[in-house]
């Protein structure tokens, strides 16, 4: 019987396969240069085992496309007796838009592929409802692009560090304890429809944890906890090199752990939560109450005599300067945070605990107090060798974190077959440069 199925043109399947392999090999070359570069073609071949002729052809194409740049020459000569050309990524070939926001302000930034921040735009947050805030996030991103002199076509992707509880797998903000109307927001879908580029949405605390681990105080630790402190209190938890997300993406809600049996009510609907006891709003309420009852505080002087202007950061600074009321409140913060952290240390056994940089406003005594509480309350075996330190990155941490995650996705290698450098030991000489550390981001993002 004659086969009635349509016949494929001869060679089409083979052409598609070859094209797919060549496109993949280009991505492999970019990935290996990003991880270990600058590299010569000889080193690229040694790391990937792509044929020398294919490597030469693809490198030539990548240079023509502007995705790679020459970065000088090696003193050593290659097989043909000529000095080898070094290759590096063109970090200006594409850009990333990063947005970080909270109840007070929005920061939109343009970053290159390093990533380095090239342009920023800061605006006070509009709190007139969900639609108004979404529109402001879109407009601030467009403004950052405009001020950087770039168009949407130059973007490799957009990353958003959101202050709420985020399901990063779907790109949806579920809810927020600091922006009451910010719930069920499909930011990924909204931004991808508006800009036409891949968009990634992550909990701001987890984004900052990635940035601190890779670029700040985390020092590439495989087991690390980052604590975000403010109106909310969050934890970004890294276990065995992987960022902990949880079943619904809700892991790390440290501020809603139960710390007191009969404490104040929390916005989440429970009572005695860490956030309700020691968060920014609780601290501000305590200092204003003390002043209203006749207490005198340096915190009031620091804001020009207006109690409503006192923030938690004012209280931390006043404590460092010796103010008694502020010092008493900060001591309470230290005790509560220390107790909560003792529980995290027992649960996750981190090598390092990184505390929000802004807590350093109170001086080193606060860190000493928190460490003292943890050492008393946690298991000695778990706490003995854990390092505690303040974060190094500032407000840009969330933007850098989502940029790092997006870069891993952008340079992800299609796994037709893992390239040699991903499954075999790193050749002697490359690991000393420290470049191979960047591979840890991929594990953070993908859990590979």
N, C-alpha and C positions, 0 to 999 in steps of 0.2 A: 504494500500500500504506500502511496506517495505521501510523504510528510507534508501536511498542509501548513505547518508553522512557517512564519516569515523567515527568510534566510538573512542572516547578518552579513553585511558587506565584508568581504575577506579582509582580515587584518585590523578591523576596527577595534575589536576587543584588545588586541595586542598593543595598538597605539595608545588606547586609554590607560592600559596598565603601565606602559613605559612612561607616559606623561605623569601619572600619579606617583610613580617611583622617583622621577626627576624632581617633581615639586616637593616630595617628602625629603629628598636628599638636600635640597636647598635649605629647608627648614632645619635639617640636622646640622648643616654647616653653620647657619646662623646661631643655632643653639650652642654648639661647641665653642664658637668664637666668643659668644656672650659669656659663657661660663669660664673659659680659660684664657681668652685673648689678651693682647694681640697674638695671632698665630700665623705661622707660615703654612703654605700648602702642604709641605712635608708633614708638619705636625697634625694638620687636619686629617690627612690620610692615615697617619698612625693611630689617631683617636677614633676614627669612624670606619676605616677600611673601605671607604668608597674608592673606586678605582681612580688612579692618578689622572687619567685622561678625563674622566667624568668630573673629578674635583676641579681640574683646571677649567673645563668648560663652564661649570656652574659658578665658580668664583668670578669668571669673566662676566657672566650674565648678571650676577649680584652687584658687581662693580658698576656695570652699565646702568642698572636700575637704580643705583644710588643707595642700595641697602648696606653695602660694605664700603670701606675706605681704606686706602693704603696708609700704613702707620710706620713708615721707615723700613730699614733693611737690617737683617741680621749680619753680624760680622762673619759668622760661619757660612760656608758655601754649600750649595745643594749638590745633587747627583750630577748636574751638568756643569759644575764648577763655577756657577754664578751665585752672587749673594742673594739670599732668599728675601722676598718681600713679605713684610708683616701685614696682616689684615686685622681690621677692627670693625665693629658695628658702626654704622652712621647713626648716631643717637638723635640726629635731627631729621631722620627720614620720616618718622611719624611722631605724633605727640599723644599724650593722654590728658584728658580733662578730669581733674579730681575735685570733688565737692565734699566739704565737711560742714555740718551745721548743728546747732543746738537751739535752745529756747531764746538765746540772746543774739547770736550772730551767724551769718553764713560766710564761709570762705570758699571761693571757687578759684582753682589754680590750673595752669597749663604746665605740664611736665614733659621733659624729653624722655628718651628710652633708657636713660641711665638708672634710676630716674632722678632728675634735678628739677626743682621748681623754677620756672622761667617767668611766670607772670601770676599775680594774685589779685583778686577783687574781694573786698570785704564789705558786707552790708549788714545792718541790724535786721534781725528776723522779723518778718511780718507775721503777726499772730491773729489774723482775721479769718481763720478757717483753713481747711485742707486745700481747697482749690487755689486760694491766694498764695499759700506757701509753695505749692507745686509750681505755680506760674513764676514765683520769685526764684526758685531753684533753676528753672529753665532759663530765665532771663539773665541770671547772674553767670551761668555757664556761657551763654552767648556773648555776654559782655567781656568775660575773660578771654574768649577766643578773639573777639574784635580788638581788644587792647594788645593782644599778643601778635596781631597782624596775620591771623590764621583763619582758614575756613574749615568747615566740617569735614571736608575731604582729607584733611591732614591728620585726622584723629584715628588712632588705632583702637580706641575705646574710651569709655567713661566709667569712672569709679566713684561711688557715693558712700561716704561714712555717715551712717544715720544714727541719731541718738536713741532711737527706740529699740524695741525687741524686733529683730529682723530674721525672717526666714530667707537666708542668703541663697538657698537652692532655687527658690522661686523668684527672688528679687522683690519681696513684698515686706513692707513694714507692718507688723501685726498690731503693735500698740506702743505707747510711750507713756512713761510716768512723769515726764517733764513737760510735754506738749499735749495737753488733754485731748485735742481733736485729732491728733496724728495717729490714725489707726486704719488698718486695711488699705494701705496705699501701694498700688502696684508700680513702684518707681521704675523698675527695670523695663516694663512694657511701655510706660509713658515716655521714657528717655529714648528707647530704641525707635519708637515711632517718630519722635520729633527729630532725632539726629541721624538715624539710620546706621548706627555703629553699635558694637557689642557694649552692653552696660552691666556692671556688677555692683550689687548693693550689699553692704556688710554692716553689721553692728559696729559702731564707732570704737567701742572698747576693744573688740577683737582686731579691728584694723590697726589700732595703735599698738596692740600686743605684737603683731607681725612686724611693724616698723621698729619697735624697740628691740625685738629679738635680732633683726637683721642689720639695723643701722645704729642702734643706741645701746642702752645699758644691759641688754640681754646677752650680748656676746655669743650669739648662736647657740644658746643653751637648748638642749633637747627636751628638758623638763623645766618649765618656767611658768610663773603666774604674774600677770600684769594687773594692777589694781587702778581703776579709774575712779577719781573722787570728785564729786560735785553735788548738784541737786540729786543726781542718781549716783549709785555706787555699783560699778560693774567689775567683772573679772574676765580677762582673756587668758585662757588656760591652754598651755602647750604641753602635750604628753607624748613622749617618745618622738618628738619632732613633728607632731600633727596637731593642728588647731582643733580643739574640742568644740563641736557644734551641738551635739545632742540630737535626739530623735526629731524634734520639730524646730531645731535651730535655736533653742532657747537656753542652751547651757551658758553659765557664767552670770546669772542674775544674783550676784553676791549681795546686793542691797536688799533683797527680799528674803534673805535668810533670817530665821527667827532668833533674836538675840535677847529678848526680855519676855518674861511670862505675862506681865500686865503693863506693857509700855504704851506709848502714844499710837494713835491710828495712823496707818500708812495709806498712801493713795491707791495702793494695790487692793485695798479692802481688808487687809489683815491688820493685826496690831503687833507692836514690838519688833518690827523689822529694823534691820541695821540702818537702812536709809532714813527711816522715821526718827531714829534715836540719834544718829551721828552724821546724817547728811547735811548738805549746805543749808537747806531751809530750816532744819532743826537748830543748827548753830545760830543762824540769824535771828530766829525767834527767841532763843535764850538770851542773847546779848541785848536785844531790844527790851525784853522783859526786865532784865537787870537794871537797865538805864531808866526805864519807866518807874521802877520802884525806888529810884533815888541813888542808884549806884553811879559812880564816876568811872569813866573808862577812856583810855587813850584812843580806843577805836573811834569814839565820837569826834575827837579832835582831828583824826586822820581824814575824816570826811567832811570837815568844816562845820560840825555841829548838827548835822541832819541825820537822825537815827534811821530814817528810811533808806539812806544811802549806804548804810553799813552792810557789807557783804561778808561771806565766810573768809574771803581772802584778806579783808581788813582785820578780822579777828585774829587770823594766823600771824599777820605782820605785827599787830599790837602785842601779841603774846611773846613774839621774839624780842620786842623792845622792852619787855618786863611788865606789861600791864597785868594786874592781878586777876581781874574778872576774866579777861581773855585767856590768860594762862590756865585758869581753872577749867574753862570750857574746853580748851585744847587738850588738857589732860584727860578729860572725859572722852574726847574723840579718840585719843590714843588708846585708852583702855578698851573701848568698844571695837575699834578696828583690830587691835591686837588679839582680842578674843575671837573675832570672826576669822582672822588669818590663821590662828592656831588650828581651827577646824579645817581650813583649806590645806594647811601643811600636813595634818594627819590624813586627810582624804587623798591627796595627790602627790605628796612627797617630792616637792619641787627642789631643784638645785638652786634656783634663784627666785626671789620675790621682788618685783619692780613696782615701786609705789609712784603714783601720780606726781609729776615734777612740782606741781603747784603746792603740794604739802610741805615742800622744802621752805616755803615762806616762814614757817614757824621755827625754823632752825633745826640743827642736828638733834636737839633734845627730843623732838617728837619721834624721830626714827629710833633713837635709843630706847624710848619708852615702849614703842610698839614691839621692838625686838625682845625686850625684857618680858613683856606679857606673853609673847609667843613661846619663848623658851620655858616659861613657867607652866604654861597650859598645854602645850603640844607634847607628844611623845619625844623623849630626849633623842632617840635614834633618828627620828624624822627631822628634828629641828637643829641638831647639833652642827651640821655642815651646810645648812641652807644659807645662802647669801641674801642680805636685804639691802637694797639701795634705791635711791630716787632715780626716776627716769631721766634721760638726757635730752630727749626731743621735746620741742614745744608744741604749739598749736598745730604745726604742720604734720604731726605724727599720723593722724588719721588719713590725711591726703596721701602721704608717702606709703602708708599701709595698703590702701586700696590700689595705688599705682603698682606696688610690688606684686600684688595678687594678679592684677590685670596683665602685667608683663609676662608672668608665668603662663597665663592662658594664651597670650599673643604668640609666644615662642614655643608653645607646646608642640611636641613632635607626634605626628600621626603614627600610631604603633602598629605599622605593618610588620615591623621587626625592630626591637630595640637596638639603637646604634651602639657600637662597641664601647664608647666612653661611658654609657649608662649602666653597663652590666659587668665591666671588668675593672680591675684596680687602676687608679690614676697613675700614669707614667711618672717615674721619678723625676723630680724637678718642678712639676706643675703644682703639686700640693703645697710646696713651700711658699708659693706666691699667695696662698690663701684664697685664690679665685674660686676654688671648688666649693667654698662655703655657700655660695649662692644657690647651690642645688637644694639646700634645705627649704627654700621657699616653695619649691614644687611639692615637697612632702607636706608642707603646711596646707597648701591649697587643695591638693588632690588626694592626700592620704595614701600616696603610693608606697 
